[in-house]
Amino acid sequence: MTKEKPMNELPLMGTQEGIVLFHPNIPKNAATAVSEVLSTRWIGQGPKVDEFERKFEERFTAPCKCLAVGSGTDALHLSYLLADLQPDDEVIAPVFTCTATNIPFLYMGVKIVFADVDQNLNIDVKHVEKLITEKTKAIVCVHYGGLPCDMDELWELGRKYNIAIIEDAAHAVGAKYKGEYIGSQSDFTMFSFQAIKHITTGDGGMLVVKNPELVEKAKRLRWFGIDRSKKQNGIWENDITEIGYKYQMTDISASIGIAALDEFDEHLAHRQNLYKIYCELLKDIEGIRVIGSEYTDREHAAWLLTAEVDNRERLMKHLRNHNIESAQVHYRNDRYSIFGGRVVGQFPKMDAIEERYIVLPLHAKVTVEDVYYIAHVLKKGW
Ligand SMILES: *Cc1c(COP(=O)(O)O)cnc(C)c1O
């Protein structure tokens, strides 16, 4: 038995030496696709961006419309603008998510009202309903780890109180809710193509818009407020009346995204298979529960394998001693000063799980054998 060392004294592992927590999923044809783009006239936003949007839309989001942008955060900010959120409006957002979900509200002076988690770290819909006031203009939900939220209940709240429903689907490309792809139904949906998501374009994102009347406005806001297609006619006909941003995707990125779509089925199947094997192998080990595995009406996109565990710190050291990385990845957002700092007692389910969740390796480079090894190491106890 090796003597346990404090975690910060243990060496960080490279890809060769152990099982890392994340690794980018680079499509086989990415380099060829990029080099083709680099020999054309268009490297910024051009025909490849159009093609990526069209293919992503056909695959996942139709009848909702796709706009490719520079990051998932850009897509969220645009969706908040398009939902017409104004300073002092309230939004209900999950207390547990990537900070990117909530930071754009701070750009806009919108008041964030955090909602607690459910037993699978998704937003707790019952808590959401209690938080709705006259000022509530939107509800944002995050499909944590790839598990769809309780969408029927959220859409019902949206209808009942006339509130926009915005899905942060950064973890959920390919996830399904009651047979339909995530991204095809809500007012707005965002996907992220950041380095370690299912599909990466280096950095990038997709804004999905349900109301076709908002699409032209979305395009203008993505590009300074300018109507690019008019501008390309080469004549002055182009006043700027809204303040836009520079949130477009480039053709370089889009070409990687298109290559990733070609391989997507295979990649998703690999992730979902690893998730399933984790569930089977960890099911009988005491002190560990895989999060998000008990539904039959929705399909998990298996971006993260998160487990609720006893003695998390001991478990992390135990894994580290066997060259297996693990981490919390996301933290409750009310811990951060920018969101006002931690509120004790308001989020009982978050409080209860805060010291108990852990993310284990699941990505393109993880093999079935790796998962067996991880389960074996866990079985020994920690
Ligand atoms: C990755 C992520 C984002 C942000 O996406 P970027 O593309 O990095 O801007 C937002 N929300 C969640 C839940 C994420 O995991």
The ligand as an ORCA input file, in Angstrom:
! r2SCAN-3c Opt
* xyz 0 1
  C     -19.310     25.112    -21.440
  C     -20.517     25.696    -20.822
  C     -20.982     26.974    -21.126
  C     -20.195     27.980    -21.874
  O     -19.866     27.691    -23.119
  P     -18.625     28.395    -23.823
  O     -18.696     27.840    -25.189
  O     -17.395     27.989    -23.067
  O     -18.844     29.869    -23.776
  C     -22.192     27.385    -20.604
  N     -22.913     26.603    -19.819
  C     -22.494     25.382    -19.463
  C     -23.367     24.564    -18.572
  C     -21.271     24.900    -19.935
  O     -20.831     23.711    -19.536
*
